[in-house]
Amino acid sequence: MRRSLAVLALTALLAGVPTAARAATAPQPGPAGLAAVRTPGTAWGVDPAAGRLTLTVDDTVAGADLAALRRTATRAGAVLRHEPGRLRTLIAGG
């Protein structure tokens, strides 16, 4: 009985270690990663139709910036979308 309890406890400990290690290093999906994006020509938000985070880039974003934004979108669990033309800030009141 003692031996089976010791084996069971050891198995539980060993099985829990990889899960804890993965949880510590796994990227946390959500808007926190996208909120740090300060690259001109980008916008982010929640797509109401799909219910997913979306990172939108315009034609001015290319090269290394675009590659970095793809990695950021992947880590945040967001969809990267390209919008033709140039994004502008517009204000609407209501």
Order of alpha helices (4+ residues) and beta strands (2+ residues): alpha-alpha-beta-beta-alpha-beta
